[in-house]
């Protein structure tokens, strides 16, 4: 049995908190760009590098803003497979974020059927720590938020989602 999260939407704060450091990073990059001296020996390359980083950061800000807007209307169900000690803002249906280990855990049937899902060293260690099969784990860096939900997104060489 699953129950709908009834308290104020816990995801809005999550995305607001993600947005703040990105905006700060953008501000610092813009200051860095302005401070590249005309006499700098590699001025053009330095400017290109900073501009590329600014572009990436702006894209992250836009994605986070989209996630924030989507999170305001999300109807999320807390699966009964999610243990009660997991805070609501770390739960998305049958997936949750393990703050201590900095990874996501899911009971997605699709991921459970991946042939090598349980043979990875990190998964074996997690199952031992949890004393059983508690879900498929995914490292935090493999997750991108899409429409307010954690997703596994692969990107091509140009960083386009595939």
N, C-alpha and C positions, 0 to 999 in steps of 0.2 A: 504494500500500500504506500502511496506517495501523498505528500501534502504540499499545498501551495504555500510559498513563503508569504506570511501575512504582514510582517512589519514593514516600515517604510523601506522603499527599495534600497537595499544595501550596496548596489552596484554603482549608483551615482557617485558616491564618495570615492569608491575605488578609482573610477576614471578621472574624477576631478583631481585626485592625488597623483595620478599618472601624468596629467596635463601640466601641473605646476613645474616639475623639473624640466620638462621639455621646453616650456616657454622660457625658463631661465637659461637653458642651454642655448637656445636660439639668440637670446639677447647677448650672451657672452660671445657667440660666434660672430654676430654682427659687429660687436666692439672690436673683436680680433681682426676682422676684415678691414675695418676703418683704420686700424693701427699699423697695418703693413706699410712700412716706410717706402717711399719712392727709391731710396738708395739700397733697398734690400737686394742682395745679389740674385735671388730667385723670386723676385716679386710676382711675376706672372704665374709661376707654378704654385706659389703659396696662395695667391688669390684664388686660383682654380680649385685648389684643395679645400679651402675654406668655403667657397661657394658650393662645392659639391656636398659638403657636410651640412651647410645651411639648407640646401634643397632636400636632403634626406630628413633633416629634423622637421622641416615644414610639412613633409609628407606624413611623418609620425604624428605631428600635431593634428593634422586633418583626420587621420585615421582614428586617433583618440577622441576627437570631437564627435566623429560619426558614432563611435562606440558609446560615448556619453549620451548622445541623443537617443540611440537605440535602447540603451539601458533604462531610460526613463519610462519606457512602455513595456519592458520585458515581463512576460508572464512565465515565471520560472517555477518548476515543480521540484521539490526536494525528494529525491528517490529514497526509499527506505533502505537502500544499500549504503547510503552515506551515513557514517556513524554520527551520533548525536553531539559529539565533542567538536565537530567541525563547524566553525562559525558560518552563519548564513551568507556573508559576503564572499565566502570562498566556495560556494556551492552553485553549480549549474546543472540542474536535473540529475543525471547519474554521474556527473564529473565533479571533482572538487580539487582545491589547491591545498597541498600539504605544506604549510608555512615552515615547519621545522626542517623539512628536507628540500624545500624549494623545488617541488615538482608537482605535476598534476596526476591525478588518479582517475581512471574512468572504467566504467563497466559496459562500455559500448560493445555491443555484440559484434559489430564490424571489426573492431580492433582485437577483440578476444579471438577472432578466427584467423588473424594473421599468423602464419606458421611459426615464425621465430619470436613472437611477442613475449613468450615466457622463458626464452632461452638466453636472453641478454643478461650479462653479469649483474647489472644494476637492478633488473627485475627479480632475479633470483635472490639477491641480498635483501631487497624490499620484502619479498614474500617470507623470508626467514624472520626478519624483524617483526613482521605483522603476524607471524605464526599461522600462515595460510595464504591462500590466493584471495587477495582483497581487491583486485582490479589491475588493469594495465597501467603502468606508470609512464609518464612522458616528462622529459626534462624541460624545465621552464623555458630555456632558450629555443626549444622547438615549437613553442606555442605562440601564435599571433591571435589577437582578439579580432573577431569579425562579427559585426552587428551586435556587439556586446557579449558574445560567447567565445570561450577559448576554442581555438581551431588549430589543427595541424595544417600549416600552409607550406608548401614547398615553393621555392622561387627559382626561376631560370637565371642565367648569368647576368641578365639585366635587372634583376630583382623584381620581376613581374610574377604575380601569383600564377601557379599552374596547378 
